[in-house]
Structure formats: structure tokens, C-alpha cells
């Protein structure tokens, strides 16, 4: 049996483990898929200053500046 050029079964299984449904998987660009599937351990943890920056840029709730 010839090996697949692209391991679709493994890619879909990985997407399923990440909680990405098939219909969304097929809409992802390669760049988006790589971002989703890159291991956090390979890119390292988020530094506190980066976390603080992100929370200011994208707050869960509007800040009360009164």
C-alpha cells in the first residue's frame, strides 16, 4: 500500500483533538493550521509582560476608567 502524500487522517485526528470540527478544518489556511497545531512547549510559555500587554489590548470586560 502506497503512503499518502499528505497524511489527512492524522491531520483530521489532530484537529479533532484540538476541538476543531471538520467543516472548520477544511476552511483553515495552512498558516492558520500551523498556528493552531504548533505545540506550546515548542514555542515556550507566555511571558508575564506579554500576557499583560494582551490583556490590555483584548480585555474580557471593558475597563472602568472612572
N, CA and C atoms as a LAMMPS dump frame, in Angstrom:
ITEM: TIMESTEP
0
ITEM: NUMBER OF ATOMS
198
ITEM: BOX BOUNDS ff ff ff
-5.0000000000000000e+02 5.0000000000000000e+02
-5.0000000000000000e+02 5.0000000000000000e+02
-5.0000000000000000e+02 5.0000000000000000e+02
ITEM: ATOMS id mol type element x y z
1 1 1 N 0.846 -1.182 0
2 1 2 C 0 0 0
3 1 3 C 0.895 1.249 0
4 2 1 N 0.592 2.173 -0.879
5 2 2 C 1.366 3.392 -1.03
6 2 3 C 1.022 4.392 0.082
7 3 1 N 2.049 5.037 0.634
8 3 2 C 1.833 6.043 1.672
9 3 3 C 1.195 7.29 1.071
10 4 1 N 0.336 7.925 1.862
11 4 2 C -0.302 9.163 1.413
12 4 3 C 0.731 10.281 1.307
13 5 1 N 0.59 11.127 0.3
14 5 2 C 1.458 12.293 0.173
15 5 3 C 1.18 13.26 1.322
16 6 1 N -0.079 13.43 1.664
17 6 2 C -0.493 14.261 2.791
18 6 3 C -1.267 13.37 3.755
19 7 1 N -0.842 13.297 5.012
20 7 2 C -1.498 12.389 5.974
21 7 3 C -2.823 12.955 6.508
22 8 1 N -3.841 12.987 5.649
23 8 2 C -5.109 13.611 6.002
24 8 3 C -5.732 13.014 7.254
25 9 1 N -5.691 11.699 7.376
26 9 2 C -6.298 11.04 8.537
27 9 3 C -5.659 11.546 9.838
28 10 1 N -4.329 11.629 9.854
29 10 2 C -3.616 12.11 11.041
30 10 3 C -3.904 13.593 11.293
31 11 1 N -3.974 14.384 10.23
32 11 2 C -4.269 15.811 10.39
33 11 3 C -5.672 16.036 10.946
34 12 1 N -6.642 15.272 10.441
35 12 2 C -8.011 15.396 10.949
36 12 3 C -8.109 14.913 12.392
37 13 1 N -7.366 13.859 12.735
38 13 2 C -7.352 13.377 14.116
39 13 3 C -6.765 14.444 15.042
40 14 1 N -5.701 15.09 14.604
41 14 2 C -5.092 16.162 15.409
42 14 3 C -6.064 17.323 15.568
43 15 1 N -6.759 17.676 14.495
44 15 2 C -7.747 18.756 14.568
45 15 3 C -8.849 18.39 15.558
46 16 1 N -9.277 17.148 15.521
47 16 2 C -10.314 16.685 16.443
48 16 3 C -9.84 16.801 17.89
49 17 1 N -8.59 16.438 18.147
50 17 2 C -8.036 16.558 19.499
51 17 3 C -7.98 18.012 19.961
52 18 1 N -7.792 18.925 19.018
53 18 2 C -7.763 20.357 19.337
54 18 3 C -9.165 20.96 19.426
55 19 1 N -10.182 20.159 19.102
56 19 2 C -11.555 20.653 19.153
57 19 3 C -11.987 21.397 17.907
58 20 1 N -11.245 21.201 16.811
59 20 2 C -11.576 21.861 15.543
60 20 3 C -12.46 20.915 14.727
61 21 1 N -13.72 21.279 14.493
62 21 2 C -14.598 20.403 13.716
63 21 3 C -14.159 20.337 12.252
64 22 1 N -14.465 19.223 11.575
65 22 2 C -14.024 19.048 10.183
66 22 3 C -14.389 20.208 9.265
67 23 1 N -15.615 20.75 9.386
68 23 2 C -16.012 21.831 8.482
69 23 3 C -15.142 23.067 8.676
70 24 1 N -14.666 23.311 9.897
71 24 2 C -13.762 24.426 10.142
72 24 3 C -12.338 24.083 9.7
73 25 1 N -11.934 22.839 9.923
74 25 2 C -10.604 22.392 9.499
75 25 3 C -10.37 22.666 8.019
76 26 1 N -11.367 22.336 7.186
77 26 2 C -11.198 22.492 5.744
78 26 3 C -11.186 23.955 5.309
79 27 1 N -11.616 24.862 6.168
80 27 2 C -11.597 26.293 5.839
81 27 3 C -10.311 26.983 6.28
82 28 1 N -9.501 26.302 7.097
83 28 2 C -8.272 26.905 7.608
84 28 3 C -7.22 27.04 6.517
85 29 1 N -6.488 28.138 6.576
86 29 2 C -5.316 28.259 5.701
87 29 3 C -4.198 27.44 6.322
88 30 1 N -3.165 27.168 5.547
89 30 2 C -2.022 26.429 6.068
90 30 3 C -1.378 27.191 7.228
91 31 1 N -1.302 28.503 7.103
92 31 2 C -0.722 29.328 8.173
93 31 3 C -1.555 29.217 9.455
94 32 1 N -2.885 29.23 9.32
95 32 2 C -3.755 29.099 10.491
96 32 3 C -3.6 27.722 11.133
97 33 1 N -3.532 26.683 10.284
98 33 2 C -3.375 25.329 10.814
99 33 3 C -2.055 25.199 11.569
100 34 1 N -0.998 25.746 11.015
101 34 2 C 0.294 25.67 11.697
102 34 3 C 0.253 26.395 13.038
103 35 1 N -0.424 27.526 13.091
104 35 2 C -0.538 28.265 14.348
105 35 3 C -1.328 27.463 15.381
106 36 1 N -2.397 26.816 14.94
107 36 2 C -3.208 26.014 15.851
108 36 3 C -2.496 24.758 16.321
109 37 1 N -1.734 24.157 15.454
110 37 2 C -1.161 22.852 15.765
111 37 3 C 0.257 22.904 16.301
112 38 1 N 0.852 24.089 16.391
113 38 2 C 2.19 24.203 16.945
114 38 3 C 2.118 23.972 18.449
115 39 1 N 2.943 23.107 18.93
116 39 2 C 2.967 22.76 20.342
117 39 3 C 3.404 23.96 21.177
118 40 1 N 2.696 24.197 22.263
119 40 2 C 3.047 25.289 23.171
120 40 3 C 4.424 25.047 23.766
121 41 1 N 4.778 23.796 23.964
122 41 2 C 6.094 23.508 24.541
123 41 3 C 7.208 23.875 23.577
124 42 1 N 6.927 23.887 22.284
125 42 2 C 7.949 24.272 21.316
126 42 3 C 8.127 25.774 21.248
127 43 1 N 7.07 26.518 21.508
128 43 2 C 7.188 27.974 21.434
129 43 3 C 7.42 28.597 22.804
130 44 1 N 7.256 27.819 23.857
131 44 2 C 7.516 28.292 25.205
132 44 3 C 6.323 29 25.815
133 45 1 N 6.388 29.194 27.115
134 45 2 C 5.271 29.858 27.8
135 45 3 C 5.241 31.348 27.496
136 46 1 N 4.083 31.936 27.716
137 46 2 C 3.888 33.37 27.505
138 46 3 C 4.507 34.127 28.681
139 47 1 N 5.353 35.095 28.388
140 47 2 C 5.972 35.908 29.435
141 47 3 C 4.914 36.798 30.071
142 48 1 N 5.083 37.136 31.321
143 48 2 C 4.112 37.961 32.057
144 48 3 C 3.872 39.297 31.365
145 49 1 N 4.948 39.956 30.887
146 49 2 C 4.772 41.263 30.24
147 49 3 C 3.955 41.122 28.959
148 50 1 N 4.144 40.027 28.225
149 50 2 C 3.357 39.794 27.014
150 50 3 C 1.899 39.519 27.363
151 51 1 N 1.691 38.76 28.424
152 51 2 C 0.329 38.491 28.885
153 51 3 C -0.37 39.791 29.275
154 52 1 N 0.324 40.62 30.057
155 52 2 C -0.262 41.898 30.476
156 52 3 C -0.598 42.774 29.279
157 53 1 N 0.285 42.805 28.284
158 53 2 C 0.029 43.572 27.061
159 53 3 C -1.236 43.056 26.363
160 54 1 N -1.347 41.744 26.243
161 54 2 C -2.516 41.161 25.571
162 54 3 C -3.808 41.437 26.334
163 55 1 N -3.747 41.382 27.665
164 55 2 C -4.968 41.648 28.43
165 55 3 C -5.408 43.102 28.304
166 56 1 N -4.453 43.999 28.111
167 56 2 C -4.829 45.396 27.882
168 56 3 C -5.398 45.591 26.473
169 57 1 N -4.831 44.901 25.505
170 57 2 C -5.289 45.03 24.122
171 57 3 C -6.627 44.333 23.877
172 58 1 N -6.854 43.221 24.57
173 58 2 C -8.046 42.398 24.355
174 58 3 C -8.682 42.032 25.689
175 59 1 N -9.267 42.998 26.388
176 59 2 C -9.847 42.71 27.713
177 59 3 C -11.085 41.824 27.603
178 60 1 N -11.291 41.015 28.634
179 60 2 C -12.508 40.196 28.708
180 60 3 C -13.721 41.082 28.932
181 61 1 N -13.516 42.136 29.721
182 61 2 C -14.593 43.065 30.031
183 61 3 C -14.036 44.481 29.872
184 62 1 N -14.862 45.423 29.486
185 62 2 C -14.376 46.809 29.376
186 62 3 C -13.851 47.294 30.725
187 63 1 N -12.755 48.029 30.705
188 63 2 C -12.195 48.591 31.928
189 63 3 C -13.009 49.798 32.356
190 64 1 N -13.184 49.931 33.655
191 64 2 C -13.874 51.098 34.204
192 64 3 C -12.813 52.132 34.528
193 65 1 N -12.741 53.202 33.748
194 65 2 C -11.729 54.228 33.916
195 65 3 C -12.229 55.415 34.724
196 66 1 N -13.234 55.195 35.6
197 66 2 C -13.77 56.313 36.375
198 66 3 C -12.996 56.555 37.648
